[in-house]
Amino acid sequence: MFNRQWIKALVGGIAIWASSNAIAIEIKGDLVQGNWVQVLAEPGSQLVFEQRKLNLDAEGRALIAFSRDAKPEKTLTLISPNGDKTEHRLTIAQRDYIVQRIDGLPAKHVTPDEATLAKIREDGRKAVEARKIELATPYFLGGFIWPAEGWITGIYGSQRILNGHPRRPHFGVDIAEATGTPIYAPADGEVTLAESMELSGNTLFIDHGYGLRSDFMHLEEILVKLGDQVKQGQQVATMGATGRATGPHLHWGMSWFDVRLDPALMFNLDRTLARGARIMNNQVVWED
Ligand SMILES: [Zn+2]
């Protein structure tokens, strides 16, 4: 008898079918570049995704996530408690990003001095360490709210190519308002980094568990400290323009370990977030 079980992916109600004899896994969330999803399977199982081994929790839950440029086909390996291995094929929806090519710029090399370079490297090491943290509390289950009100001035994934040299894509959502605008925790979590950094200014990581975290940059003031537990909606900072920023705004990045994610995907918007939209009362208000 065919024992064809299936993966329920809550992608607009579309069920994704796995191969025969597969052990059922359930995926909660959209399989799309820049997103994270919950995977549910038999407790005691282990997942292998992108060479990362993840132990499912007592509820049989783990998180996985997909990078900005994740390939359309991914394999998720489930090792059941008795050692049976099944490979699930995931189809990752591909996105278009805004790519801006600017040519003919005068070649200008600004080389920071040695002390500044050393500080930038040290900042980088601290961020890398904080992104390795895997907290065992599923803070993310309480859902997410927008951390600040203001105008969207930058979106995830956009990239500039200057004189043919691709710059690092923008890995976050920028929300601009006046200096001092309150910034709230988008979900419960723990503070795993609170530092003054050279490029990102006053920088705060709120860890939501299972490798998922928010990073806030260019803050005027950080109102919490390393190790603090925060609640969704609690004010944690004020908006500023510290570090390399042209004006006051909040850069809200998210990551799953070192995979950079798009916070906007958590809000089930009926269209892609764009510059000019405004966040008010935890809603996206479009200008047209
Ligand atoms: Zn930004």
Boltz pocket constraint, residues with backbone or C-beta under 6 A from the ligand:
constraints:
  - pocket:
      binder: B
      contacts: [[A, 154], [A, 170], [A, 172], [A, 173], [A, 174], [A, 250], [A, 251], [A, 252]]
      max_distance: 6.0
